[in-house]
Structure formats: structure tokens, C-alpha cells
Amino acid sequence: MAFNGLDESVVWGGPEPESHDIVKDAIRKEQVLKEIAASQNDLRALLARAHSVQGDVDKLTSENATLQVYIDNLTMQMAKRK
């Protein structure tokens, strides 16, 4: 069935008409593979950065907890002096 002059299988991601040009197909496949590899590398870098940031957050959370205990102890000491 045609939709606005377009073949429905092409519109919905169906197989594209064959071009019968092996060289162009091979070059296009190589480009797609390079794009996929580059995207994977970008994702690996983002994941490494996310792990690094999570480590920083965990460290700061621990330091904040330590500081809160220190503040609580100082507050109790000050209250006892009064």
C-alpha cells in the first residue's frame, strides 16, 4: 500500500530496494561499522566518567557523614557547658 506516494515497507523500516552496487554497499556497511565503533567508544568513556563521578559522590557522602558526627559532638559539648 502506498502512503503519500511512498512504499509502506520503506516508510516502516522494511528492506530498502536493492541497489545492486556491491562497492557502495560495502562502503556504506564499513561507514556504519565505524560509526557503531565510535559510538561504543563514546559510551565507554561516558560510563567511565559516570563511575568516576559516582566514586566522588560516595566519598563526599562519607565525608559529610563524618562532619555531621563531628558537628553533633561539638553541639552536645557546648550544651553541656551551659
Secondary structure, DSSP 8 states (H G I E B T S, - for coil): -EETTEEHHHHTT--------HHHHHHHHHHHHHHHHHHHHHHHHHHHHHHHHHHHHHHHHHHHHHHHHHHHHHHHHHHHH-
